[in-house]
Amino acid sequence: MTDYKKMYFQLAAQVADAMDILLRAQQEGEKEYMDGEPFPEGKLMVIPDEGCECE
């Protein structure tokens, strides 16, 4: 009989590994961006709130 519990835990471990790889890649990309050429006005990113009804 197939051991579904073992298969589930193996899958969960591999998904966690993949998430760690993606998080590390994101952090490295952000670090490279922040270490790049400086902007005289500073580095600021405004993310609009889609639920906001302000102008």
GUKEZA-749068 format. One record per atom (N, C-alpha, C, O, CB): residue number from 1; chain; x negated, z negated, y negated. Coordinates in Angstrom, 3 decimals. Glycine has a CB too. Layout:
<nodes>
{node NUM, 'A', {X, Z, Y}}
...
</nodes>
This chain:
<nodes>
{node 1, 'A', {-0.838, 0.000, 1.185}}
{node 1, 'A', {0.000, 0.000, 0.000}}
{node 1, 'A', {-0.886, 0.000, -1.253}}
{node 1, 'A', {-1.933, -0.647, -1.271}}
{node 1, 'A', {0.955, -1.224, 0.004}}
{node 2, 'A', {-0.483, 0.699, -2.265}}
{node 2, 'A', {-1.240, 0.810, -3.516}}
{node 2, 'A', {-1.234, -0.520, -4.252}}
{node 2, 'A', {-0.199, -1.176, -4.373}}
{node 2, 'A', {-0.655, 1.922, -4.415}}
{node 3, 'A', {-2.401, -0.904, -4.738}}
{node 3, 'A', {-2.541, -2.158, -5.486}}
{node 3, 'A', {-2.318, -1.866, -6.975}}
{node 3, 'A', {-3.266, -1.603, -7.715}}
{node 3, 'A', {-3.954, -2.810, -5.245}}
{node 4, 'A', {-1.052, -1.917, -7.396}}
{node 4, 'A', {-0.709, -1.575, -8.775}}
{node 4, 'A', {-1.265, -2.575, -9.773}}
{node 4, 'A', {-1.611, -2.207, -10.896}}
{node 4, 'A', {0.790, -1.486, -8.929}}
{node 5, 'A', {-1.354, -3.831, -9.377}}
{node 5, 'A', {-1.899, -4.846, -10.280}}
{node 5, 'A', {-3.353, -4.520, -10.614}}
{node 5, 'A', {-3.756, -4.588, -11.775}}
{node 5, 'A', {-1.792, -6.258, -9.648}}
{node 6, 'A', {-4.135, -4.170, -9.605}}
{node 6, 'A', {-5.539, -3.809, -9.822}}
{node 6, 'A', {-5.637, -2.569, -10.702}}
{node 6, 'A', {-6.462, -2.511, -11.614}}
{node 6, 'A', {-6.256, -3.567, -8.475}}
{node 7, 'A', {-4.792, -1.576, -10.425}}
{node 7, 'A', {-4.801, -0.340, -11.223}}
{node 7, 'A', {-4.456, -0.636, -12.670}}
{node 7, 'A', {-5.072, -0.080, -13.579}}
{node 7, 'A', {-3.813, 0.692, -10.646}}
{node 8, 'A', {-3.470, -1.512, -12.901}}
{node 8, 'A', {-3.047, -1.863, -14.258}}
{node 8, 'A', {-4.198, -2.520, -15.020}}
{node 8, 'A', {-4.470, -2.168, -16.168}}
{node 8, 'A', {-1.821, -2.803, -14.221}}
{node 9, 'A', {-4.871, -3.477, -14.375}}
{node 9, 'A', {-5.959, -4.171, -15.051}}
{node 9, 'A', {-7.139, -3.242, -15.326}}
{node 9, 'A', {-7.801, -3.377, -16.354}}
{node 9, 'A', {-6.416, -5.359, -14.219}}
{node 10, 'A', {-7.405, -2.313, -14.430}}
{node 10, 'A', {-8.470, -1.325, -14.682}}
{node 10, 'A', {-8.102, -0.456, -15.877}}
{node 10, 'A', {-8.943, -0.178, -16.732}}
{node 10, 'A', {-8.713, -0.439, -13.428}}
{node 11, 'A', {-6.848, -0.030, -15.936}}
{node 11, 'A', {-6.391, 0.776, -17.066}}
{node 11, 'A', {-6.480, -0.010, -18.367}}
{node 11, 'A', {-6.954, 0.506, -19.379}}
{node 11, 'A', {-4.954, 1.253, -16.836}}
{node 12, 'A', {-6.025, -1.259, -18.339}}
{node 12, 'A', {-6.058, -2.091, -19.546}}
{node 12, 'A', {-7.491, -2.278, -20.027}}
{node 12, 'A', {-7.744, -2.252, -21.231}}
{node 12, 'A', {-5.402, -3.461, -19.281}}
{node 13, 'A', {-8.430, -2.465, -19.109}}
{node 13, 'A', {-9.834, -2.634, -19.484}}
{node 13, 'A', {-10.384, -1.354, -20.108}}
{node 13, 'A', {-11.133, -1.414, -21.083}}
{node 13, 'A', {-10.674, -3.031, -18.258}}
{node 14, 'A', {-10.023, -0.208, -19.560}}
{node 14, 'A', {-10.515, 1.055, -20.107}}
{node 14, 'A', {-9.896, 1.352, -21.467}}
{node 14, 'A', {-10.558, 1.913, -22.340}}
{node 14, 'A', {-10.223, 2.199, -19.143}}
{node 15, 'A', {-8.642, 0.985, -21.651}}
{node 15, 'A', {-7.998, 1.158, -22.960}}
{node 15, 'A', {-8.687, 0.265, -23.990}}
{node 15, 'A', {-8.934, 0.694, -25.117}}
{node 15, 'A', {-6.475, 0.828, -22.881}}
{node 16, 'A', {-8.995, -0.966, -23.611}}
{node 16, 'A', {-9.703, -1.878, -24.520}}
{node 16, 'A', {-11.078, -1.314, -24.880}}
{node 16, 'A', {-11.492, -1.383, -26.037}}
{node 16, 'A', {-9.852, -3.281, -23.879}}
{node 17, 'A', {-11.784, -0.757, -23.895}}
{node 17, 'A', {-13.085, -0.138, -24.170}}
{node 17, 'A', {-12.941, 1.019, -25.157}}
{node 17, 'A', {-13.744, 1.151, -26.081}}
{node 17, 'A', {-13.732, 0.360, -22.863}}
{node 18, 'A', {-11.925, 1.851, -24.967}}
{node 18, 'A', {-11.701, 2.990, -25.857}}
{node 18, 'A', {-11.394, 2.511, -27.274}}
{node 18, 'A', {-11.869, 3.098, -28.247}}
{node 18, 'A', {-10.550, 3.870, -25.331}}
{node 19, 'A', {-10.605, 1.451, -27.391}}
{node 19, 'A', {-10.283, 0.915, -28.714}}
{node 19, 'A', {-11.542, 0.379, -29.394}}
{node 19, 'A', {-11.714, 0.544, -30.602}}
{node 19, 'A', {-9.219, -0.197, -28.603}}
{node 20, 'A', {-12.422, -0.264, -28.620}}
{node 20, 'A', {-13.681, -0.761, -29.188}}
{node 20, 'A', {-14.537, 0.394, -29.700}}
{node 20, 'A', {-15.139, 0.297, -30.770}}
{node 20, 'A', {-14.463, -1.575, -28.139}}
{node 21, 'A', {-14.592, 1.478, -28.944}}
{node 21, 'A', {-15.373, 2.654, -29.357}}
{node 21, 'A', {-14.816, 3.235, -30.653}}
{node 21, 'A', {-15.574, 3.564, -31.565}}
{node 21, 'A', {-15.370, 3.732, -28.245}}
{node 22, 'A', {-13.494, 3.361, -30.734}}
{node 22, 'A', {-12.869, 3.905, -31.946}}
{node 22, 'A', {-13.083, 2.987, -33.144}}
{node 22, 'A', {-13.354, 3.465, -34.246}}
{node 22, 'A', {-11.371, 4.123, -31.719}}
{node 23, 'A', {-12.965, 1.691, -32.946}}
{node 23, 'A', {-13.173, 0.739, -34.035}}
{node 23, 'A', {-14.612, 0.800, -34.532}}
{node 23, 'A', {-14.854, 0.794, -35.739}}
{node 23, 'A', {-12.828, -0.687, -33.579}}
{node 24, 'A', {-15.567, 0.859, -33.610}}
{node 24, 'A', {-16.972, 0.958, -33.980}}
{node 24, 'A', {-17.230, 2.243, -34.771}}
{node 24, 'A', {-17.958, 2.227, -35.764}}
{node 24, 'A', {-17.862, 0.911, -32.726}}
{node 25, 'A', {-16.638, 3.346, -34.333}}
{node 25, 'A', {-16.822, 4.624, -35.031}}
{node 25, 'A', {-16.247, 4.546, -36.447}}
{node 25, 'A', {-16.851, 5.043, -37.398}}
{node 25, 'A', {-16.152, 5.777, -34.242}}
{node 26, 'A', {-15.079, 3.920, -36.577}}
{node 26, 'A', {-14.473, 3.781, -37.901}}
{node 26, 'A', {-15.360, 2.931, -38.810}}
{node 26, 'A', {-15.595, 3.292, -39.964}}
{node 26, 'A', {-13.067, 3.156, -37.789}}
{node 27, 'A', {-15.847, 1.816, -38.299}}
{node 27, 'A', {-16.691, 0.932, -39.100}}
{node 27, 'A', {-17.982, 1.621, -39.512}}
{node 27, 'A', {-18.435, 1.455, -40.644}}
{node 27, 'A', {-17.005, -0.343, -38.329}}
{node 28, 'A', {-18.583, 2.392, -38.609}}
{node 28, 'A', {-19.805, 3.122, -38.945}}
{node 28, 'A', {-19.527, 4.181, -40.011}}
{node 28, 'A', {-20.330, 4.368, -40.926}}
{node 28, 'A', {-20.405, 3.777, -37.687}}
{node 29, 'A', {-18.407, 4.864, -39.898}}
{node 29, 'A', {-18.043, 5.856, -40.909}}
{node 29, 'A', {-17.820, 5.226, -42.265}}
{node 29, 'A', {-18.257, 5.763, -43.283}}
{node 29, 'A', {-16.801, 6.605, -40.488}}
{node 30, 'A', {-17.141, 4.086, -42.287}}
{node 30, 'A', {-16.901, 3.388, -43.546}}
{node 30, 'A', {-18.220, 2.913, -44.156}}
{node 30, 'A', {-18.411, 2.989, -45.369}}
{node 30, 'A', {-15.951, 2.197, -43.328}}
{node 31, 'A', {-19.128, 2.422, -43.309}}
{node 31, 'A', {-20.421, 1.954, -43.813}}
{node 31, 'A', {-21.213, 3.120, -44.401}}
{node 31, 'A', {-21.808, 2.995, -45.472}}
{node 31, 'A', {-21.230, 1.268, -42.688}}
{node 32, 'A', {-21.218, 4.254, -43.698}}
{node 32, 'A', {-21.919, 5.431, -44.217}}
{node 32, 'A', {-21.338, 5.858, -45.561}}
{node 32, 'A', {-22.078, 6.216, -46.477}}
{node 32, 'A', {-21.839, 6.594, -43.212}}
{node 33, 'A', {-20.030, 5.819, -45.674}}
{node 33, 'A', {-19.381, 6.209, -46.931}}
{node 33, 'A', {-19.783, 5.249, -48.051}}
{node 33, 'A', {-20.126, 5.677, -49.153}}
{node 33, 'A', {-17.837, 6.231, -46.768}}
{node 34, 'A', {-19.738, 3.950, -47.759}}
{node 34, 'A', {-20.053, 2.966, -48.791}}
{node 34, 'A', {-21.540, 2.989, -49.156}}
{node 34, 'A', {-21.898, 2.643, -50.281}}
{node 34, 'A', {-19.652, 1.569, -48.324}}
{node 35, 'A', {-22.403, 3.389, -48.230}}
{node 35, 'A', {-23.837, 3.458, -48.507}}
{node 35, 'A', {-24.235, 4.791, -49.145}}
{node 35, 'A', {-25.399, 4.987, -49.493}}
{node 35, 'A', {-24.627, 3.246, -47.221}}
{node 36, 'A', {-23.292, 5.691, -49.299}}
{node 36, 'A', {-23.581, 7.014, -49.860}}
{node 36, 'A', {-23.874, 6.943, -51.343}}
{node 36, 'A', {-24.146, 5.875, -51.892}}
{node 36, 'A', {-22.422, 7.958, -49.614}}
{node 37, 'A', {-23.815, 8.088, -51.973}}
{node 37, 'A', {-24.100, 8.156, -53.404}}
{node 37, 'A', {-23.121, 7.285, -54.183}}
{node 37, 'A', {-21.910, 7.356, -53.973}}
{node 37, 'A', {-24.035, 9.610, -53.902}}
{node 38, 'A', {-23.653, 6.468, -55.078}}
{node 38, 'A', {-22.775, 5.580, -55.847}}
{node 38, 'A', {-21.941, 6.359, -56.872}}
{node 38, 'A', {-22.397, 7.343, -57.456}}
{node 38, 'A', {-23.606, 4.503, -56.561}}
{node 39, 'A', {-20.741, 5.899, -57.064}}
{node 39, 'A', {-19.870, 6.459, -58.091}}
{node 39, 'A', {-19.970, 5.565, -59.316}}
{node 39, 'A', {-19.916, 4.342, -59.190}}
{node 39, 'A', {-18.387, 6.580, -57.591}}
{node 40, 'A', {-20.113, 6.149, -60.490}}
{node 40, 'A', {-20.247, 5.322, -61.696}}
{node 40, 'A', {-19.014, 4.452, -61.947}}
{node 40, 'A', {-19.131, 3.353, -62.489}}
{node 40, 'A', {-20.499, 6.208, -62.907}}
{node 41, 'A', {-17.851, 4.933, -61.560}}
{node 41, 'A', {-16.633, 4.162, -61.818}}
{node 41, 'A', {-16.303, 3.194, -60.692}}
{node 41, 'A', {-15.280, 2.512, -60.748}}
{node 41, 'A', {-15.468, 5.096, -62.035}}
{node 42, 'A', {-17.142, 3.123, -59.682}}
{node 42, 'A', {-16.899, 2.235, -58.544}}
{node 42, 'A', {-16.106, 2.969, -57.472}}
{node 42, 'A', {-15.649, 4.095, -57.671}}
{node 42, 'A', {-16.149, 0.959, -58.992}}
{node 43, 'A', {-15.958, 2.322, -56.362}}
{node 43, 'A', {-15.238, 2.934, -55.250}}
{node 43, 'A', {-13.917, 2.199, -55.064}}
{node 43, 'A', {-13.876, 1.028, -54.687}}
{node 43, 'A', {-16.087, 2.901, -53.938}}
{node 44, 'A', {-12.864, 2.911, -55.336}}
{node 44, 'A', {-11.547, 2.319, -55.219}}
{node 44, 'A', {-10.608, 3.349, -54.624}}
{node 44, 'A', {-10.561, 4.491, -55.081}}
{node 44, 'A', {-11.032, 1.819, -56.588}}
{node 45, 'A', {-9.876, 2.957, -53.627}}
{node 45, 'A', {-8.912, 3.854, -53.012}}
{node 45, 'A', {-7.539, 3.209, -53.147}}
{node 45, 'A', {-7.327, 2.083, -52.696}}
{node 45, 'A', {-9.267, 4.146, -51.510}}
{node 46, 'A', {-6.632, 3.911, -53.754}}
{node 46, 'A', {-5.278, 3.406, -53.921}}
{node 46, 'A', {-4.399, 4.065, -52.877}}
{node 46, 'A', {-4.301, 5.291, -52.809}}
{node 46, 'A', {-4.741, 3.672, -55.358}}
{node 47, 'A', {-3.767, 3.241, -52.072}}
{node 47, 'A', {-2.859, 3.743, -51.050}}
{node 47, 'A', {-1.443, 3.450, -51.529}}
{node 47, 'A', {-1.045, 2.289, -51.629}}
{node 47, 'A', {-3.142, 3.090, -49.642}}
{node 48, 'A', {-0.684, 4.505, -51.824}}
{node 48, 'A', {0.662, 4.269, -52.350}}
{node 48, 'A', {1.561, 3.621, -51.302}}
{node 48, 'A', {1.479, 3.917, -50.109}}
{node 48, 'A', {1.284, 5.583, -52.832}}
{node 49, 'A', {2.413, 2.737, -51.784}}
{node 49, 'A', {3.383, 2.067, -50.915}}
{node 49, 'A', {4.597, 2.992, -50.814}}
{node 49, 'A', {5.295, 3.226, -51.801}}
{node 49, 'A', {3.784, 0.629, -51.472}}
{node 50, 'A', {4.835, 3.507, -49.625}}
{node 50, 'A', {5.926, 4.463, -49.444}}
{node 50, 'A', {7.294, 3.831, -49.692}}
{node 50, 'A', {8.257, 4.527, -50.016}}
{node 50, 'A', {5.878, 5.045, -48.044}}
{node 51, 'A', {7.373, 2.510, -49.537}}
{node 51, 'A', {8.654, 1.830, -49.746}}
{node 51, 'A', {8.870, 1.433, -51.184}}
{node 51, 'A', {9.930, 0.913, -51.535}}
{node 51, 'A', {8.742, 0.612, -48.876}}
{node 52, 'A', {7.863, 1.674, -52.036}}
{node 52, 'A', {7.946, 1.268, -53.433}}
{node 52, 'A', {8.779, 2.269, -54.236}}
{node 52, 'A', {8.620, 3.482, -54.096}}
{node 52, 'A', {6.537, 1.136, -54.038}}
{node 53, 'A', {9.664, 1.742, -55.073}}
{node 53, 'A', {10.485, 2.609, -55.915}}
{node 53, 'A', {9.988, 2.599, -57.344}}
{node 53, 'A', {10.736, 2.915, -58.269}}
{node 53, 'A', {11.947, 2.180, -55.867}}
{node 54, 'A', {8.727, 2.237, -57.531}}
{node 54, 'A', {8.156, 2.198, -58.871}}
{node 54, 'A', {7.610, 3.565, -59.241}}
{node 54, 'A', {7.398, 4.417, -58.379}}
{node 54, 'A', {7.052, 1.135, -58.964}}
{node 55, 'A', {7.385, 3.764, -60.529}}
{node 55, 'A', {6.904, 5.067, -61.000}}
{node 55, 'A', {5.444, 5.029, -61.298}}
{node 55, 'A', {4.871, 6.039, -61.706}}
{node 55, 'A', {7.657, 5.510, -62.227}}
</nodes>
